[in-house]
Amino acid sequence: MNLLTREDLTVLMGQQDGVCITIYMPTYRAGAEIQQGRIRLKNLLQEAEKHLIKGGMRSPEAKHLLDPVQELVLDNQFWQQQRDALAIFLAADMFYHYCLPLHLDEFLHIGKRFHLKPLLPLLSGDGLFYVLALSQNAVRVLQCTRASVNELEIENIPHSLAEAMQYDDPERQLQLHSNTLEGTNTKAAAIFHGHGVGVDDAKDNILRYFRLIDRGLHDLLREEKAPLVLVGVDFLLPIYREANTYAYLTDGGIPGNPEELSVEDLQTLAWPTVEHYFHKAEQEAITYYGPFKGTGRTTHDIKAAAPAAYNGQVELLFLADDAQQWGRFDPQLNDVHIHQEADIDDEDLYDFTAIQTILNGGTVYVVEADRVPDGESLAALFRY
């Protein structure tokens, strides 16, 4: 499964040449509905081909461009590995697809840039976070949003303390008995037989185990800035914190035995911890925005916000998640053309403004409409 990262979003944002095809669609994890996704994508490809031909592309050329996605339609294994939504980004020299743990409506856009606004909440607001469920017998890593959860399959980390000891020191002959400790608040570590292993040695073994996990998470999270929540028996949490090098590990942790909890239970337990993290940042941004109202440094007008974002002038941007305005930005004239309905080569100007703000170092919050300052669909703060 492909994991969408901030680095990927940056690459997609930077694609601004040629024909860029964006597809979003809901998918299903199990049941007869899985096949609906295959049919839905096939229909979207037919619609995309018609649009490309209408725009002047020859039919064989359009079919060739869409071939990578057509292969997904025919891939039986691919449809058995779905999550809540599928996102596809296709250009002449670029093809990305992601199975996402969030709900997205069906959407097709063909233009000079990819349409990314539906994914921007993953960078803030009710966005992406991770849960690391730790025990001496098992490790689970969950990718979550407020409304969804997805357990990740990670091959480059040990999945138990016993496995870590074999990997870390194959010469050691240890027999681990941890069943008497999991689910308790005991400060002692697991009991080992062999070579006089005591409490301090056992803690060192757990610390090595956790360092291997931390090392594996580096490969997974890379440049992520999403919060990571720990769940585990309380004596394990400070040991992992000692091993941790990920900068966005949340304070504290959730004590308890995660082996007894479903992925849905873990996501529900973790959300209150990250909700504060997300909403605190958003509220601080709203508070920062407030004093500038009426000073000439704010706007609710997309015709002012889009050129400002393109020119690196927007410091802070709030957008309603359901807001959309089709049109075109002319960089030569620094001007915006508004259209009631999408013409060929049009783009959603809210999406354009958000992407340009991020590319130029600004901060974007895509939120529910009632959370945008002043009750508008857009609120932008200029740097000057």
C-alpha positions as CSV (number, residue, x, y, z in Angstrom):
1,M,0.0,0.0,0.0
2,N,1.3,3.4,-0.9
3,L,1.5,5.9,2.0
4,L,0.8,9.5,1.2
5,T,3.5,11.8,2.7
6,R,4.1,15.5,2.8
7,E,7.0,14.9,0.4
8,D,4.6,13.4,-2.1
9,L,2.2,16.3,-1.7
10,T,5.0,18.7,-2.4
11,V,6.0,16.8,-5.6
12,L,2.3,16.8,-6.7
13,M,2.0,20.5,-6.0
14,G,5.0,21.2,-8.1
15,Q,3.6,19.5,-11.2
16,Q,2.4,22.4,-13.4
17,D,3.1,21.4,-17.0
18,G,1.2,19.4,-19.5
19,V,-2.0,17.4,-18.8
20,C,-2.6,16.5,-15.2
21,I,-5.4,14.1,-14.3
22,T,-6.8,13.9,-10.8
23,I,-9.3,11.2,-9.7
24,Y,-10.8,10.7,-6.3
25,M,-13.4,8.0,-5.5
26,P,-14.8,6.2,-2.5
27,T,-13.8,2.5,-2.0
28,Y,-14.7,-0.4,0.2
29,R,-12.5,-2.5,2.4
30,A,-14.6,-5.7,2.2
31,G,-17.7,-7.3,0.9
32,A,-19.4,-7.3,-2.5
33,E,-19.1,-3.5,-2.7
34,I,-15.4,-4.0,-3.5
35,Q,-16.3,-4.6,-7.2
36,Q,-18.2,-1.3,-7.3
37,G,-14.9,0.5,-7.1
38,R,-13.6,-1.3,-10.2
39,I,-16.7,-0.3,-12.1
40,R,-16.6,3.2,-10.8
41,L,-13.0,3.7,-11.9
42,K,-13.7,2.2,-15.3
43,N,-16.5,4.7,-15.8
44,L,-14.3,7.6,-14.7
45,L,-11.6,6.5,-17.2
46,Q,-14.2,6.6,-20.0
47,E,-15.2,10.1,-18.9
48,A,-11.5,11.2,-18.8
49,E,-10.9,9.9,-22.3
50,K,-13.9,11.8,-23.7
51,H,-12.6,15.0,-22.0
52,L,-9.1,14.5,-23.4
53,I,-10.4,14.0,-26.9
54,K,-12.7,17.1,-26.5
55,G,-9.6,19.1,-25.5
56,G,-7.9,18.2,-28.8
57,M,-6.0,14.9,-27.9
58,R,-6.2,12.1,-30.5
59,S,-8.0,8.9,-29.2
60,P,-4.9,6.6,-29.3
61,E,-2.8,9.2,-27.4
62,A,-5.6,9.5,-24.8
63,K,-5.8,5.8,-24.4
64,H,-2.0,5.5,-24.0
65,L,-2.0,8.2,-21.3
66,L,-4.7,6.4,-19.4
67,D,-3.1,2.9,-19.7
68,P,-1.5,2.9,-16.2
69,V,-4.9,3.5,-14.6
70,Q,-6.5,0.9,-16.9
71,E,-4.0,-1.6,-15.5
72,L,-5.4,-0.9,-12.0
73,V,-8.9,-1.6,-13.2
74,L,-7.8,-5.1,-14.2
75,D,-5.6,-5.8,-11.1
76,N,-7.7,-8.2,-8.9
77,Q,-5.2,-8.1,-6.0
78,F,-5.3,-4.2,-6.0
79,W,-9.0,-4.3,-5.3
80,Q,-8.6,-6.6,-2.4
81,Q,-6.4,-4.0,-0.6
82,Q,-8.6,-0.9,-0.6
83,R,-9.2,1.5,2.3
84,D,-11.8,4.3,2.4
85,A,-10.9,6.2,-0.7
86,L,-8.6,6.0,-3.8
87,A,-6.7,9.0,-5.1
88,I,-5.0,8.9,-8.5
89,F,-2.6,11.4,-10.0
90,L,-1.6,10.9,-13.6
91,A,0.5,12.9,-16.1
92,A,2.7,12.0,-19.0
93,D,5.8,11.3,-16.8
94,M,4.1,10.8,-13.5
95,F,1.7,8.2,-12.0
96,Y,0.8,8.1,-8.3
97,H,-2.0,6.3,-6.6
98,Y,-2.9,6.1,-2.9
99,C,-5.4,4.1,-0.8
100,L,-6.4,6.6,1.8
101,P,-7.9,6.3,5.3
102,L,-10.4,9.1,4.7
103,H,-13.7,9.5,2.9
104,L,-13.7,11.3,-0.4
105,D,-16.5,11.9,-2.9
106,E,-16.1,10.9,-6.6
107,F,-14.2,13.6,-8.5
108,L,-12.4,13.9,-11.9
109,H,-10.4,16.9,-12.9
110,I,-8.1,17.4,-16.0
111,G,-6.0,20.5,-16.1
112,K,-2.5,22.0,-15.9
113,R,-2.2,21.1,-12.2
114,F,-3.4,18.3,-9.9
115,H,-6.4,19.1,-7.7
116,L,-5.2,18.6,-4.1
117,K,-7.5,20.6,-1.8
118,P,-9.4,17.4,-0.6
119,L,-6.0,16.1,0.8
120,L,-4.9,19.3,2.5
121,P,-6.8,18.6,5.8
122,L,-4.2,15.8,6.2
123,L,-1.7,18.6,6.9
124,S,-3.8,20.3,9.6
125,G,-7.2,20.5,11.2
126,D,-8.8,17.1,11.5
127,G,-5.7,15.7,9.8
128,L,-3.4,12.7,9.8
129,F,-2.0,11.2,13.0
130,Y,-0.4,7.9,13.9
131,V,-0.8,5.5,16.8
132,L,2.0,3.2,18.0
133,A,0.5,0.3,20.0
134,L,3.4,-1.3,22.0
135,S,3.6,-4.5,23.9
136,Q,6.4,-7.0,24.4
137,N,4.5,-9.5,22.2
138,A,3.3,-7.3,19.4
139,V,3.7,-3.9,17.7
140,R,1.0,-2.2,15.6
141,V,1.2,1.1,13.7
142,L,-2.0,2.8,12.7
143,Q,-2.5,5.7,10.3
144,C,-5.6,7.6,11.4
145,T,-7.8,10.6,10.8
146,R,-10.7,11.8,13.0
147,A,-13.1,9.5,11.1
148,S,-11.0,6.6,10.0
149,V,-8.2,4.2,10.8
150,N,-5.8,2.1,8.7
151,E,-3.3,-0.5,10.1
152,L,0.0,-0.3,8.3
153,E,2.0,-3.4,7.4
154,I,5.6,-2.6,8.2
155,E,8.3,-5.2,7.5
156,N,11.5,-3.5,8.7
157,I,10.7,-3.4,12.5
158,P,10.6,-6.3,15.0
159,H,7.1,-7.3,16.0
160,S,8.0,-8.7,19.4
161,L,10.7,-8.4,22.0
162,A,11.7,-12.0,21.3
163,E,12.1,-11.3,17.6
164,A,14.1,-8.1,18.4
165,M,16.5,-10.1,20.6
166,Q,17.2,-12.6,17.8
167,Y,17.7,-9.8,15.3
168,D,19.9,-7.7,17.7
169,D,22.1,-10.5,19.1
170,P,21.6,-14.0,17.6
171,E,24.2,-15.5,20.0
172,R,22.0,-14.9,23.0
173,Q,19.7,-17.7,24.1
174,L,16.8,-16.2,25.8
175,Q,13.4,-17.5,26.8
176,L,10.9,-14.8,27.3
177,H,8.0,-15.1,29.7
178,S,6.0,-11.8,29.4
179,N,2.5,-13.1,29.8
180,T,2.5,-12.4,33.6
181,L,3.3,-8.7,33.0
182,E,1.3,-7.6,30.1
183,G,-1.8,-5.7,31.2
184,T,-0.4,-4.9,34.6
185,N,1.3,-1.8,36.1
186,T,4.3,-3.8,37.3
187,K,7.5,-1.8,37.2
188,A,9.6,-5.0,36.5
189,A,10.4,-6.2,33.0
190,A,9.9,-9.6,31.5
191,I,11.7,-12.6,33.0
192,F,14.5,-14.1,31.1
193,H,16.3,-17.4,31.6
194,G,20.0,-17.5,30.8
195,H,23.2,-15.8,32.0
196,G,21.8,-14.1,35.1
197,V,19.6,-11.6,33.4
198,G,18.1,-9.2,35.9
199,V,15.7,-6.2,35.9
200,D,18.3,-3.8,34.6
201,D,19.3,-6.2,31.8
202,A,15.6,-6.8,30.9
203,K,15.0,-3.0,30.6
204,D,18.1,-2.7,28.4
205,N,16.7,-5.5,26.2
206,I,13.3,-3.6,25.9
207,L,15.2,-0.4,25.2
208,R,17.1,-2.1,22.3
209,Y,13.8,-3.5,21.1
210,F,12.2,0.0,21.1
211,R,15.3,1.6,19.3
212,L,14.8,-0.9,16.5
213,I,11.1,0.1,16.2
214,D,12.1,3.8,16.3
215,R,14.6,3.2,13.5
216,G,12.0,1.4,11.4
217,L,9.5,4.3,11.9
218,H,12.1,6.7,10.5
219,D,11.8,4.9,7.1
220,L,8.0,5.1,7.4
221,L,7.4,8.7,8.6
222,R,10.4,10.3,6.8
223,E,9.5,14.0,6.6
224,E,6.1,13.7,8.3
225,K,5.0,16.2,11.0
226,A,1.9,14.3,12.0
227,P,1.6,13.6,15.8
228,L,2.4,10.1,17.0
229,V,0.5,8.7,20.0
230,L,1.8,5.9,22.2
231,V,-0.4,3.2,23.6
232,G,1.1,0.6,26.0
233,V,1.4,-0.8,29.5
234,D,2.5,2.2,31.6
235,F,6.0,1.0,32.5
236,L,6.8,0.6,28.8
237,L,5.9,4.2,27.8
238,P,8.9,6.0,29.4
239,I,11.3,3.4,28.0
240,Y,10.0,4.0,24.5
241,R,10.2,7.8,25.1
242,E,13.9,7.3,25.9
243,A,14.4,5.4,22.6
244,N,12.3,7.8,20.5
245,T,13.8,10.2,18.0
246,Y,10.6,11.3,16.2
247,A,10.1,15.0,16.8
248,Y,6.2,14.8,16.9
249,L,5.7,12.2,19.6
250,T,2.8,13.5,21.8
251,D,3.3,14.1,25.5
252,G,2.2,11.4,27.9
253,G,0.7,8.4,26.2
254,I,-2.3,6.1,26.8
255,P,-1.7,3.4,29.4
256,G,-3.2,0.0,28.9
257,N,-2.7,-3.3,27.1
258,P,-3.2,-2.6,23.4
259,E,-3.4,-6.3,22.6
260,E,-6.9,-6.3,24.0
261,L,-8.0,-3.4,21.8
262,S,-9.2,-3.3,18.2
263,V,-7.8,-0.7,15.7
264,E,-11.0,1.2,16.0
265,D,-10.7,1.3,19.8
266,L,-7.1,2.5,19.6
267,Q,-8.1,5.3,17.2
268,T,-11.0,6.4,19.4
269,L,-8.7,6.5,22.5
270,A,-6.0,8.5,20.7
271,W,-8.2,11.1,19.1
272,P,-8.7,13.3,22.2
273,T,-4.9,13.5,22.5
274,V,-4.4,14.8,19.0
275,E,-7.6,16.8,18.8
276,H,-6.1,19.2,21.3
277,Y,-2.9,19.3,19.1
278,F,-4.8,20.1,15.9
279,H,-7.3,22.5,17.4
280,K,-4.7,24.4,19.4
281,A,-2.7,25.2,16.3
282,E,-5.9,26.2,14.4
283,Q,-7.1,28.4,17.3
284,E,-3.7,30.0,17.6
285,A,-3.9,30.8,13.9
286,I,-7.4,32.3,14.3
287,T,-6.2,34.4,17.2
288,Y,-3.2,35.6,15.2
289,Y,-5.4,36.5,12.3
290,G,-7.9,38.5,14.3
291,P,-6.0,41.8,15.0
292,F,-5.3,42.3,11.3
293,K,-8.9,42.6,10.3
294,G,-9.6,46.0,8.9
295,T,-5.9,46.9,8.4
296,G,-5.8,46.0,4.7
297,R,-3.8,42.9,5.3
298,T,-6.8,40.5,5.1
299,T,-9.3,39.5,2.4
300,H,-12.2,37.2,1.7
301,D,-12.1,37.8,-2.0
302,I,-10.6,35.0,-4.2
303,K,-9.7,37.5,-6.9
304,A,-7.4,39.2,-4.4
305,A,-6.2,36.0,-2.6
306,A,-5.2,34.0,-5.7
307,P,-2.7,36.5,-7.1
308,A,-1.3,37.2,-3.6
309,A,-0.8,33.5,-3.0
310,Y,1.0,33.1,-6.3
311,N,3.3,36.0,-5.5
312,G,4.2,34.7,-2.0
313,Q,2.2,37.3,-0.2
314,V,-0.3,35.0,1.7
315,E,1.0,34.1,5.2
316,L,-2.2,32.4,6.5
317,L,-5.2,31.0,4.6
318,F,-8.5,29.5,5.8
319,L,-10.7,27.7,3.3
320,A,-14.1,26.0,3.7
321,D,-13.8,22.4,2.7
322,D,-16.9,22.6,0.4
323,A,-15.9,25.9,-1.3
324,Q,-15.2,25.8,-5.0
325,Q,-14.7,28.5,-7.6
326,W,-13.8,27.7,-11.2
327,G,-11.7,30.1,-13.2
328,R,-8.3,30.9,-14.4
329,F,-5.3,32.9,-13.1
330,D,-3.2,34.8,-15.7
331,P,0.4,35.1,-14.3
332,Q,1.3,37.6,-17.0
333,L,-1.4,40.1,-16.1
334,N,-1.6,38.9,-12.4
335,D,-5.3,38.7,-12.9
336,V,-8.1,36.2,-12.1
337,H,-11.0,35.3,-14.4
338,I,-14.1,33.9,-12.7
339,H,-16.4,31.4,-14.4
340,Q,-19.7,30.1,-13.2
341,E,-19.1,26.7,-14.7
342,A,-15.7,25.0,-15.5
343,D,-14.3,25.6,-19.0
344,I,-11.5,23.6,-20.6
345,D,-8.2,24.6,-18.8
346,D,-10.1,26.0,-15.8
347,E,-9.2,25.1,-12.3
348,D,-10.6,25.4,-8.9
349,L,-9.2,28.8,-7.7
350,Y,-9.5,27.8,-4.1
351,D,-7.3,24.8,-4.8
352,F,-4.9,27.0,-6.7
353,T,-4.7,29.5,-3.9
354,A,-4.1,26.8,-1.2
355,I,-1.3,25.2,-3.2
356,Q,0.5,28.4,-4.0
357,T,0.3,29.5,-0.4
358,I,1.9,26.2,0.8
359,L,4.6,26.3,-2.0
360,N,5.5,29.8,-0.9
361,G,5.8,28.9,2.8
362,G,2.4,29.9,4.1
363,T,0.0,27.9,6.2
364,V,-3.3,26.6,5.1
365,Y,-6.3,25.3,7.1
366,V,-9.0,23.6,5.1
367,V,-11.9,23.3,7.6
368,E,-15.7,23.1,7.9
369,A,-17.4,26.3,6.7
370,D,-18.4,27.5,10.2
371,R,-14.7,27.4,11.3
372,V,-13.5,29.9,8.7
373,P,-13.1,33.4,10.3
374,D,-15.9,35.9,9.8
375,G,-18.2,33.2,8.4
376,E,-16.8,33.4,4.9
377,S,-15.6,30.6,2.6
378,L,-12.1,32.1,2.5
379,A,-10.0,34.2,4.8
380,A,-6.4,35.2,3.9
381,L,-3.8,37.1,5.8
382,F,-1.1,38.9,3.8
383,R,2.5,39.1,4.9
384,Y,2.5,42.8,4.0
